[in-house]
Amino acid sequence: MDSKHVVYKSIDDYISGFPVEVQYLLQQVRLKIKELAPRAEEAISYGIPTFKLNGNLVHFAAFKNHIGLYPTPSGLEEFEKELSPYKQGKGSVQFPLDKPLPLDLIGKIVAYRVRKNTEKKRQK
């Protein structure tokens, strides 16, 4: 699905546009984020699912061959070693659709981002 031409109203709306097996993976990512950031607000930002907690916490999206996670550059730098097997860009990491999702690692990244955003808010 080409997210550039579709405007999604919610994360449910976004996820429903993908094949069932991809929907399952997206829901796994979503549930892991909700587990570790229960007070985070769900939104669509930049056309993709986003969780906000004292600012953007993490984004995720599905593509033809991978699930993309966007935890900001600091979220990647902190887990550089664990993320080394995965293709990365500035602020993003790609988890191939044909391999198991590293949900524990995603959880660690989300927990780190919650800590960072909470610290940032306290400093203001």
N, C-alpha and C positions, 0 to 999 in steps of 0.2 A: 504494500500500500504506500502511496506517495503522500506523505503528510503535508507537503507544500500546498496541495490543492484542497485539502479537507480541513475544516475548522471543527475541532472537537470541543464539546461542551463539558466533558468530565473525563476522568480516568476510565470509568466504565465504558464510556462512548469510544474512547481510543482503543481499549483492549478488544472490544467487540468487533472491530474491523479486521482482525487477524484470524488466520486459521486456528482451529481448536488447540492444536499442539503448541502454537506460539502463545495463544491466550493463557494456557496453563503456566508457561514459563513467566510471562508478564505478571500473572497473579502471584506466583511464588515470590518474585522480587518485591511486589507491592506489599504482600503480607510480612515479609522480612523487615521492610522499612517501617511498617506500622507497629510491628512488635518492638522495635528498638527506638522508635520516635512516636509514641502513642499520641502526643499532643501536637504533632506536626499537622499542618493543614494541607489537604490535597488540592491540587490545581493543575491547570494546563498552562505551561509557559513555554515560549518558543515552539509551540505546537506539539509538545510532548508532555507526558506525565511528570509532575513536579511535586515535591514535598517541600513545604516552607515551615521553618521554625526559626524565628529571629532572622529572617532573610531566607534566601534559597538554601535548602539543605542538600538535596540531591535530585537529579532528573534521571529518567530512564526511557528507553525507546526500543522498538523492534525494527530490525532491518532484514533484508533478504537472507543473510547468513549469520546474523549475530544479534544479541541483545546488547545495547549500549548502555553503560552506566556513566553518569556525569557527576562526580562528587567534588568538582573543582580541582584545580591543580594540587592544592595542599592535601586533599583526600587521597590523591594518587601517590604523592611523594612519600607520605607516611608509610605506605604499604608497597613501596617499590619492589622489594624482594619477592613478596607473595604474588604480586601482579606481573612479574617478569615473563611468565609463559604466555601472556595475553597481549594482543596488539593494542597499542595505546596511541592516543593523540593528546593534544594539550587539554587537560581537564576531562579526558574520557578514556574508557577502557571497553574493549569488545570481548564478549563472552560468546564463543561459537555456538550455534544452535545444535550442532551435532555432538556436543560434549555436555556432561552434567554441569549445571549451574553451580558455582562455588558459593552457595548460600551462606556458609559460615564466614567466608571472607567478605561478602557483601555486608553481612551483619557487622563485622568489625569496622568496616569503612563507615557505615551509617552511624555507629556508636561514636566513632571519632568525630564525625561531622557534627553530631549533636553536641558533644563536649565543646568543640571549637565555637560553634554558633552561640552556645550558652555563655561561654567565657567572653566572647565579643560583646554580648548584650550587657553583661555585668560591668565591663570596662567603660561603657558609655555613660 
